[in-house]
Amino acid sequence: MREQQSVWKEYVKYASLNIMGMIGLSCYILADTFFISKGLGVNGLTALNLAIPVYSFLHGCGLMLGMGGSTKYSIYKGQRDVSASDRIFTNAVCFAAVLAVLFVCAGIFLSHTITGLLGADAEVADMTNTYLKVILMFSPAFLMNNILICFVRNDGGPKRSMLAMLGGSFSNILLDYIFIFPLHMGIFGAVLATGLAPFISMLILSGHFLKKRNAFHLKKETPQLAVIGNILSLGVPSLVTEVSSGIVILVFNNLILKLDGNVGVAAYGVVANLSLVVVSIYTGIAQGIQPIISREYGKGDHIRIRKTLRYGMTTMLVLSVIIYLLLFVFADEVTGIFNSEGNAKLRQIAVSGLRWYFLAVPFVGFNIVIASYFTSVERAVPAQWIALARGLFLIIPMAFVLSALAGLTGVWLAFPVTEAVVCISALFYFAGKRR
């Protein structure tokens, strides 16, 4: 009984802190978009949306190294293998340095070329180029911040990781306002605020090292390709999730534009923004169970692993029921928050979209949590399959097929149907492995 309470107490600590951190991060993204739209108008918002795929790729690379490296770190920590733990951190940082050089060079020499490839016309080309150049110049900070957040969380510092995420996010919001409005720095001010955020985050994380609580260190040793490959294989789902989300939004926008024009796309914006917050809750649960499961996997304690996974799944199911009931009942009121002009057509489309689209919540939650479990116990292939199927392989063809069969309702249903199919396949795989 005491053992069960110990597992539950640790799970609550990690999951609750990570959920709060992820919700704060998603709210920052909404606030960032809001300030740019208000201060820089349609062109500023267009430039931001065009540059987002590059930022997503940069952010995804940092998460890939952070999540993949910290997972291996926790496993070695559970095995009390100090030298292997240091080796993982050192190799993750070394590979991040290589990527940082490539990103910075791209910012200096290729920003104009990338701007053209992203489809920026003459009206927004300058703003898009400015955003890309600056964001790529800050790439070392983004990569290192993501690595440190993940490693500190897995090193017994979930509270500090949460504070770092929230500190970086809220400083970005504050600096956005200052740079865009009082200082009139335009798109440069917006991207500068984003670039400075990881420094604030790392400043908060530095307390973990100043108090000498860190059990991982940089060592003078030659990077090993086998170690880096192992880190990348475990971190690929995080990269795929980041990159594919932008591709899916682009596909959905094009389909909805043909079916219901700009108003339909605006309604999808309401649904997509809320989806961002909902998914962040499940990501918080997944990141909460990962350090515990990886550590216990290193120790070989399968009882604690099963308990932690059970707590995560139970939390996910309870929250899924609450989230869907709230969105179903209050769909009209929620839409009204984003519908300041009182557009009746937008209200109708968004209300219907919320009720169909968010049928996916229990399946999304399951897929995110089970993928984290697979990564935590070094089963990279099923975790990668879940990420790729959800993000690219199934949802895009599903959107085309269902939109052709059922119009806009088919577009809304593409998300829950895809997540349900992936959920069923993951369940069969998990059940087969348990047997």
VOGU-3710 file (C-alpha; in Angstrom, 3 decimals, decimal comma):
1> mreqqsvwke> 0,000/0,000/0,000  2,824/2,395/0,893  4,558/1,495/-2,391  1,382/2,310/-4,349  1,005/5,663/-2,582  4,657/6,444/-3,371  4,127/5,794/-7,097  0,899/7,807/-7,114  2,487/10,747/-5,286  5,422/10,888/-7,698
11> yvkyaslnim> 3,110/10,569/-10,712  0,890/13,432/-9,520  3,939/15,629/-8,969  5,409/15,049/-12,424  2,133/15,015/-14,383  0,554/18,088/-12,764  3,683/20,213/-13,187  4,126/19,195/-16,817  0,458/19,783/-17,644  0,697/23,313/-16,220
21> gmiglscyil> 3,902/23,954/-18,140  2,469/22,740/-21,443  -0,771/24,702/-21,033  1,303/27,813/-20,341  3,321/27,131/-23,495  0,194/26,738/-25,646  -1,328/29,925/-24,219  1,870/31,803/-25,067  1,542/30,720/-28,706  -2,031/32,063/-28,788
31> adtffiskgl> -0,924/35,348/-27,184  2,013/35,675/-29,588  -0,340/35,308/-32,561  -2,780/37,795/-31,025  -0,162/40,543/-30,511  1,276/40,166/-34,015  -2,200/40,292/-35,602  -3,110/43,409/-33,604  0,197/45,246/-33,999  1,250/44,235/-37,515
41> gvngltalnl> -2,064/43,417/-39,185  -2,760/40,810/-41,826  0,704/41,033/-43,407  2,402/40,426/-40,067  0,195/37,423/-39,388  0,852/36,092/-42,887  4,617/36,455/-42,442  4,400/34,633/-39,100  2,351/31,779/-40,566  4,779/31,394/-43,484
51> aipvysflhg> 7,766/31,226/-41,124  6,129/28,866/-38,594  7,200/25,632/-40,406  10,877/26,622/-40,037  10,385/27,437/-36,351  8,507/24,139/-35,881  11,399/22,228/-37,444  13,924/24,052/-35,238  11,817/23,462/-32,117  11,270/19,831/-33,139
61> cglmlgmggs> 15,021/19,221/-33,482  15,535/20,511/-29,949  12,768/18,267/-28,609  14,155/15,302/-30,534  17,529/15,645/-28,807  15,966/16,570/-25,453  13,364/13,802/-25,280  15,562/11,122/-26,870  18,598/12,005/-24,761  16,769/12,423/-21,462
71> tkysiykgqr> 14,951/9,103/-21,940  18,265/7,266/-22,257  19,634/9,328/-19,375  16,801/8,216/-17,074  17,342/4,574/-18,008  21,047/4,789/-17,203  20,257/6,730/-14,042  17,989/3,882/-12,931  20,915/1,519/-13,573  23,238/3,876/-11,625
81> dvsasdrift> 25,555/4,085/-14,637  27,033/7,586/-14,145  29,531/7,461/-17,015  26,845/6,411/-19,515  24,556/9,205/-18,262  27,258/11,798/-18,874  28,003/10,289/-22,275  24,369/10,689/-23,353  24,230/14,354/-22,311  27,583/15,122/-23,939
91> navcfaavla> 26,593/13,526/-27,247  23,227/15,300/-27,273  24,922/18,685/-26,755  27,596/17,943/-29,393  25,007/17,074/-32,025  22,990/20,176/-31,055  26,136/22,250/-31,697  26,417/20,772/-35,201  22,765/21,539/-35,936  23,151/25,052/-34,499
101> vlfvcagifl> 26,008/25,820/-36,918  23,891/24,613/-39,844  20,867/26,677/-38,755  22,921/29,838/-38,186  24,583/29,472/-41,603  21,152/29,025/-43,167  20,013/32,216/-41,459  23,003/34,189/-42,744  23,207/32,869/-46,296  19,880/31,238/-47,203
111> shtitgllga> 17,096/33,251/-45,538  16,058/34,915/-48,828  16,001/31,562/-50,614  13,945/29,932/-47,847  11,546/32,909/-47,879  10,910/32,335/-51,582  10,431/28,589/-51,124  7,817/29,246/-48,425  5,742/31,190/-50,959  6,099/34,727/-49,584
121> daevadmtnt> 5,028/37,335/-52,153  6,526/40,812/-52,526  4,120/42,253/-49,954  5,306/40,079/-47,053  8,734/38,905/-48,280  10,733/41,410/-46,214  8,904/40,625/-42,965  9,121/36,866/-43,553  12,837/37,115/-44,331  13,460/39,175/-41,166
131> ylkvilmfsp> 11,590/36,633/-39,016  13,471/33,688/-40,534  16,917/35,272/-40,318  16,548/36,221/-36,648  14,906/32,965/-35,528  17,676/30,933/-37,184  20,360/33,105/-35,579  18,885/32,256/-32,181  18,846/28,513/-32,970  21,643/27,584/-30,488
141> aflmnnilic> 19,528/28,956/-27,619  16,382/27,111/-28,742  18,207/23,791/-29,109  20,059/24,028/-25,795  16,972/25,178/-23,906  14,927/22,174/-25,069  17,729/19,785/-24,118  18,147/21,280/-20,653  14,384/21,357/-19,925  14,099/17,643/-20,704
151> fvrndggpkr> 17,260/16,619/-18,822  16,444/18,683/-15,717  12,920/17,204/-15,666  14,407/13,705/-15,788  16,969/14,657/-13,154  14,335/15,131/-10,464  13,541/18,758/-11,295  10,012/18,769/-12,809  9,079/21,942/-10,918  12,080/23,859/-12,207
161> smlamlggsf> 11,392/22,624/-15,753  7,799/23,837/-15,479  8,929/27,232/-14,147  11,438/27,495/-16,993  8,751/26,792/-19,610  6,341/29,271/-18,028  9,058/31,880/-17,451  10,173/31,742/-21,071  6,596/31,821/-22,342  5,398/34,746/-20,225
171> snilldyifi> 8,566/36,762/-20,865  7,887/36,299/-24,582  4,356/37,664/-24,152  5,597/40,666/-22,167  8,451/41,420/-24,578  6,083/41,000/-27,541  3,894/43,758/-26,172  6,832/46,056/-25,330  8,678/45,601/-28,627  5,618/45,747/-30,909
181> fplhmgifga> 3,584/48,547/-29,289  5,575/51,059/-27,149  8,862/50,575/-29,066  7,289/50,066/-32,554  9,940/47,528/-33,583  7,603/45,676/-35,948  8,238/42,093/-36,990  11,857/42,338/-35,771  10,547/43,094/-32,281  8,188/40,121/-32,419
191> vlatglapfi> 10,891/37,651/-33,421  13,418/39,216/-31,018  10,984/38,582/-28,154  10,711/34,953/-29,261  14,499/34,636/-29,552  15,131/36,018/-26,060  12,620/33,666/-24,378  14,939/30,598/-24,225  17,589/32,686/-22,453  15,072/33,514/-19,707
201> smlilsghfl> 14,184/29,831/-19,523  17,831/28,740/-19,248  18,436/31,360/-16,573  15,723/29,689/-14,479  17,180/26,253/-15,211  20,653/27,388/-14,122  19,584/27,098/-10,470  19,610/23,320/-10,910  23,345/23,498/-11,665  24,270/26,275/-9,249
211> kkrnafhlkk> 22,860/24,200/-6,397  24,800/21,204/-7,787  21,711/19,020/-8,058  22,586/17,840/-11,543  23,684/14,241/-11,996  24,629/14,789/-15,667  27,754/16,620/-16,882  29,621/17,550/-20,038  32,691/15,362/-20,492  35,707/15,723/-22,774
221> etpqlavign> 35,170/12,799/-25,096  34,715/12,133/-28,804  31,044/12,032/-29,908  29,902/8,529/-30,831  27,656/7,999/-33,853  26,006/4,946/-32,273  25,007/6,953/-29,178  23,728/9,870/-31,263  21,763/7,445/-33,449  20,121/5,930/-30,375
231> ilslgvpslv> 19,181/9,388/-29,079  17,696/10,374/-32,443  15,688/7,152/-32,824  13,972/7,753/-29,473  13,458/11,464/-30,178  12,123/11,228/-33,748  8,432/11,107/-32,642  8,832/14,563/-31,066  10,304/15,967/-34,282  7,629/14,345/-36,456
241> tevssgivil> 4,849/15,696/-34,237  6,186/19,263/-34,483  6,789/19,230/-38,250  3,670/17,335/-39,279  1,296/19,647/-37,393  2,175/22,497/-39,774  1,694/20,262/-42,823  -1,708/19,059/-41,595  -2,891/22,627/-40,928  -1,845/23,589/-44,461
251> vfnnlilkld> -3,787/20,661/-45,983  -6,894/21,320/-43,871  -6,799/25,025/-44,744  -6,736/24,258/-48,476  -9,582/21,741/-48,258  -11,783/24,017/-46,137  -11,024/27,029/-48,348  -12,467/25,167/-51,329  -15,525/24,009/-49,385  -16,477/27,100/-47,360
261> gnvgvaaygv> -14,084/29,910/-48,233  -12,311/32,231/-45,831  -15,049/31,980/-43,197  -14,551/28,222/-43,069  -10,799/28,674/-42,635  -11,435/31,187/-39,831  -13,727/28,646/-38,138  -10,990/26,028/-38,441  -8,675/28,531/-36,766  -10,975/28,456/-33,710
271> vanlslvvvs> -10,937/24,647/-33,660  -7,172/24,391/-34,251  -6,353/26,892/-31,491  -8,437/24,969/-28,960  -6,914/21,713/-30,158  -3,493/23,154/-29,356  -4,492/23,637/-25,705  -6,184/20,222/-25,413  -3,226/18,362/-26,926  -0,893/20,201/-24,544
281> iytgiaqgiq> -2,759/18,633/-21,612  -2,144/15,126/-22,940  1,476/16,008/-23,742  1,849/17,108/-20,126  0,635/13,695/-18,931  2,991/11,949/-21,374  5,985/14,006/-20,280  4,994/13,389/-16,668  5,114/9,602/-16,905  8,266/9,448/-19,070
291> piisreygkg> 10,942/10,154/-16,405  9,363/7,698/-13,958  8,896/4,886/-16,480  12,374/5,310/-17,997  14,016/5,228/-14,559  12,053/2,156/-13,441  12,756/0,475/-16,787  16,459/0,969/-16,064  15,926/-0,657/-12,653  13,813/-3,465/-14,114
301> dhirirktlr> 10,828/-2,643/-11,852  7,893/-3,563/-14,131  5,296/-3,269/-11,355  5,962/0,461/-10,924  6,012/0,893/-14,706  2,523/-0,653/-15,031  1,176/1,438/-12,156  2,535/4,661/-13,633  1,100/3,851/-17,071  -2,252/2,964/-15,484
311> ygmttmlvls> -2,363/6,297/-13,632  -1,544/8,162/-16,836  -4,256/6,393/-18,834  -6,860/6,874/-16,107  -6,093/10,587/-15,856  -6,288/10,878/-19,644  -9,708/9,177/-19,818  -11,229/11,258/-17,019  -9,975/14,500/-18,563  -11,180/13,404/-22,023
321> viiylllfvf> -14,745/12,972/-20,777  -14,677/16,361/-19,032  -13,130/18,160/-22,035  -15,589/16,749/-24,564  -18,655/17,421/-22,418  -17,553/21,023/-21,848  -16,863/21,633/-25,541  -20,118/19,966/-26,630  -22,310/21,861/-24,179  -20,540/25,228/-24,444
331> adevtgifns> -19,511/25,102/-28,119  -21,539/28,250/-28,868  -20,023/30,229/-26,007  -16,484/29,078/-26,809  -16,897/30,089/-30,453  -18,167/33,493/-29,361  -14,832/34,257/-27,668  -13,075/34,120/-31,044  -15,964/35,558/-33,076  -15,766/39,254/-32,146
341> egnaklrqia> -17,648/40,337/-35,280  -20,578/38,038/-34,493  -20,417/36,305/-37,879  -23,369/33,880/-37,955  -21,823/31,590/-40,573  -18,545/31,355/-38,661  -20,473/30,510/-35,498  -22,426/27,753/-37,238  -19,357/26,159/-38,849  -17,183/26,385/-35,717
351> vsglrwyfla> -19,861/24,974/-33,373  -20,380/21,992/-35,657  -16,618/21,608/-36,067  -15,973/21,573/-32,318  -18,528/18,834/-31,735  -17,267/16,579/-34,547  -13,524/17,296/-34,340  -13,177/16,730/-30,598  -14,736/13,285/-30,717  -11,051/12,447/-31,086
361> vpfvgfnivi> -10,034/13,435/-27,547  -9,836/9,979/-25,890  -8,005/8,525/-28,907  -5,577/11,467/-29,092  -4,879/11,149/-25,392  -4,271/7,407/-25,618  -1,958/7,750/-28,622  0,158/10,475/-27,035  0,485/8,658/-23,701  1,177/5,208/-25,191
371> asyftsvera> 3,770/6,676/-27,599  5,536/8,212/-24,599  5,448/4,820/-22,868  6,995/3,074/-25,904  9,748/5,701/-26,078  10,382/5,414/-22,327  11,045/1,662/-22,585  13,196/1,987/-25,727  10,617/0,713/-28,200  11,355/3,351/-30,804
381> vpaqwialar> 9,607/1,729/-33,791  5,991/1,731/-32,465  6,478/5,257/-31,103  7,682/6,399/-34,523  4,792/4,627/-36,252  2,236/6,351/-34,028  3,786/9,772/-34,697  4,027/9,262/-38,464  0,555/7,738/-38,828  -1,122/10,474/-36,777
391> glfliipmaf> 0,848/13,285/-38,367  1,189/12,306/-42,021  0,499/8,810/-43,344  -3,163/8,464/-42,336  -4,634/11,869/-41,568  -3,835/13,537/-44,914  -5,354/10,841/-47,189  -8,219/10,482/-44,686  -8,952/14,213/-44,981  -9,103/14,031/-48,783
401> vlsalagltg> -11,297/10,913/-48,834  -13,767/11,998/-46,149  -14,059/15,568/-47,482  -14,954/14,121/-50,889  -17,608/11,891/-49,270  -19,085/14,230/-46,645  -17,870/17,762/-47,401  -16,868/19,901/-44,428  -18,179/17,314/-41,943  -15,755/14,858/-43,529
411> vwlafpvtea> -12,865/17,241/-42,884  -13,846/17,479/-39,204  -14,168/13,675/-38,963  -10,741/13,024/-40,511  -9,082/13,819/-37,177  -11,107/11,481/-34,881  -11,193/8,665/-37,454  -7,407/8,801/-37,919  -6,746/8,891/-34,181  -9,161/5,991/-33,616
421> vvcisalfyf> -7,443/3,812/-36,247  -4,001/4,549/-34,764  -5,349/3,909/-31,254  -6,713/0,476/-32,232  -3,448/-0,545/-33,919  -1,431/0,630/-30,897  -3,733/-1,304/-28,553  -3,253/-4,521/-30,539  0,527/-4,042/-30,524  0,604/-3,309/-26,792
431> agkrr> -1,643/-6,276/-25,960  0,472/-8,585/-28,126  3,687/-7,496/-26,413  2,155/-8,001/-22,958  1,159/-11,555/-23,873
//
